[in-house]
């Protein structure tokens, strides 16, 4: 049986993109600000983080290696940012995961439809 990982890998401390692990309130607005603050070093820092994450999995003997979705804030909001009808400037407080987690989330303001194809770029 082959081994792999799934989901978001914790980001290195130098890659200041909020995610499930590093952002107390997980505000989608914080992600936009953090992304812009990385400036022209963004691609370099993401590449460095991916290389470290891949190396760590190789060292651990993982068979099917991933980049840990390090460029994404998390596995849900990343995709929502590519859909029309979801407003990231208007947040709604929600209790999720059977009451174990409370946070602010983007609000659905109209019919949700797909925008431009984005996954092939990755």
C-alpha positions in Angstrom: 0.0 0.0 0.0 1.3 3.4 -0.9 1.4 6.3 1.5 0.4 9.9 0.8 -0.9 13.0 2.6 -4.1 14.9 2.0 -5.2 18.5 2.8 -3.4 21.6 3.7 0.1 21.2 5.0 1.1 23.8 7.7 2.9 26.7 6.2 6.4 27.7 7.2 6.5 30.7 9.5 8.1 32.9 6.7 5.1 32.4 4.4 2.7 34.7 6.1 -0.5 33.5 4.5 -3.3 32.9 7.0 -4.7 29.4 7.1 -6.4 27.0 9.5 -3.2 26.8 11.5 -2.0 30.4 11.7 -5.1 32.6 11.8 -7.1 32.8 14.9 -10.3 34.2 13.3 -9.6 32.9 9.8 -10.9 36.0 8.3 -10.9 35.9 4.4 -10.0 39.6 4.4 -6.8 38.8 6.3 -5.7 36.5 3.5 -6.1 39.2 0.8 -3.9 41.6 2.9 -1.3 39.0 3.6 -1.1 37.9 0.0 -0.5 41.5 -1.1 2.2 42.1 1.6 4.3 39.2 0.2 4.8 41.5 -2.8 7.4 40.6 -5.4 8.8 37.8 -3.2 5.6 35.9 -3.3 6.6 33.4 -6.0 10.0 32.9 -4.5 8.6 32.2 -1.0 6.0 29.8 -2.3 8.6 27.9 -4.3 10.9 27.7 -1.3 8.0 26.4 0.9 7.0 23.8 -1.6 10.5 22.5 -1.9 10.8 22.2 1.9 7.4 20.4 2.2 8.3 18.0 -0.6 11.7 17.3 0.9 10.1 16.6 4.3 7.7 14.1 2.7 10.6 12.4 0.8 12.5 12.1 4.0 9.5 10.6 5.8 9.2 8.0 3.0 5.9 9.2 1.6 5.2 7.5 -1.8 2.8 10.0 -3.4 4.0 13.5 -2.5 2.0 16.8 -2.7 2.9 20.4 -2.4 0.5 20.6 0.6 -1.6 23.3 -1.0 0.9 25.8 0.4 -0.1 28.6 -1.9 -3.8 28.4 -0.8 -5.3 29.8 2.4 -7.2 26.5 2.8 -8.9 23.9 0.6 -12.4 25.6 0.6 -12.0 29.4 0.4 -9.4 29.1 -2.4 -12.0 27.6 -4.7 -14.8 29.9 -3.5 -12.6 32.9 -4.6 -13.1 31.7 -8.2 -16.9 31.5 -8.0 -19.3 34.3 -8.7 -22.0 35.0 -6.1 -19.8 34.8 -3.1 -18.8 38.1 -1.4 -15.6 38.1 0.5 -16.1 41.7 1.7 -19.4 40.8 3.4 -18.7 38.2 6.1 -21.2 36.1 8.1 -20.5 34.5 11.4 -21.1 30.7 11.3 -20.8 27.7 13.6 -19.6 24.7 11.7 -18.3 21.2 12.2 -21.1 20.2 14.6 -20.5 23.2 16.8 -16.8 22.7 17.3 -15.7 25.7 15.2 -17.0 29.3 14.9 -15.6 31.8 12.4 -16.5 34.5 9.8 -17.1 33.3 6.3 -17.8 34.9 3.0 -21.5 35.5 2.3 -23.5 34.0 -0.6 -25.1 37.0 -2.2 -26.5 35.6 -5.5 -26.6 32.4 -7.5 -23.2 30.7 -7.3 -21.7 30.1 -10.7 -18.3 29.1 -11.9 -16.0 31.8 -13.2 -13.0 31.4 -15.5 -11.2 28.0 -15.4 -8.3 28.2 -12.9 -7.1 24.7 -11.9 -5.2 24.0 -15.2 -2.9 27.0 -14.3 -1.8 25.1 -11.2 
